[in-house]
Amino acid sequence: MRLTLICLFLAACYSLAGQTPQQSQSDSTAKVSEAPLEPVMGENVFEMFDMEQEPEFPGGQDGLMQFISQHLTYPDSARQNNVEGLVLVSFVIDQEGKVGDTRIIRDIGYGCGEEIRRILMLLPRWKPGIIDGYPVKVRYTLPVRFRLD
């Protein structure tokens, strides 16, 4: 009962909030702005599941893996200590397709996380993610496996 009263009160407030003192509820001739509404996305960072169109590396996923493998230098300390494993990194692809805000989520140590961060800074521009026809910032998470030959 209490929840119903609160909901009714909020509904009444929302319906009254849009009226000026000169308007009444029966005034159906009020002018509505016809300017297109542009989403307020500015600094928001979206996740992959929010995307209408996901960000895309030039050459696709295969191109990204090839770029990483071509630029990856196995850290000496990791090689000397026979360190193998998965480094999980995330980064933001902005509205212009530039990579930034890199974060190491899971690191195996011995310089492996830092090596991935170095490679991320070398990435060329991506095709940005799109929501409602507008490019947006997107957080991308990438697993990179370190394996000794």
Order of alpha helices (4+ residues) and beta strands (2+ residues): alpha-beta-alpha-alpha-beta-beta-alpha-beta-beta
